[in-house]
Amino acid sequence: MDARSLLQEQLAGSQQMIKYSLGDISDQDARRMPNPTLSPIIWQVGHLANVNAAFLARAGVTAKIPDNYPALFKGGSGGQAAYPPLEEVVRVLDDTHGALMAAVAEADLEAANEGPRGLWKNLGGMFAFVNAHRWYHVGKITSLRALLEKPRLFG
């Protein structure tokens, strides 16, 4: 399997797991903060959509996200806020995921693109980091699911 196919497969898999983890989460559940140190599920999803757009920008692609998303879902934010409906946030995540998959299909994966603290060196490495970042947030979502007394989905 070539690098492009591997990236696409892994990104599709992490997106699938995000959506699977949200399958029985209501809008009300998504806003709950069962632990004040963990941002709610809706923030986790919105953050992923927001960073998808930021990674796309690094790859030279403009993603359309609502104007309030960068401030509402930036790293270091979270907590209680006037979040949009979960359905909308998931739709934006899906849209940015589709744009990300298209970017992977077209990108020169060897093109220079150094991440903060040298976390990646080129676009291929950046797209691999996107996948790792998603799994971090799947972990957050599954922890929040447990605190909301939702059924364990895997592991």
Buried (B, 14 or more C-beta within 10 A) or exposed (E): EEEBEBBBEBBEEBBEBBBEBBEEBEBEBBBBBBEEEBBBBBBBBBBBBBBBBBBBEBBEBEBEBBEEBBEBBBEEBBEEBEBBEBEBBBEBBBBBBEBBBEBBEEBEBEEEBEBEEEEBEBBBBBBBBBBEBBBEBBEBBBBBBEEBEBEEBEE
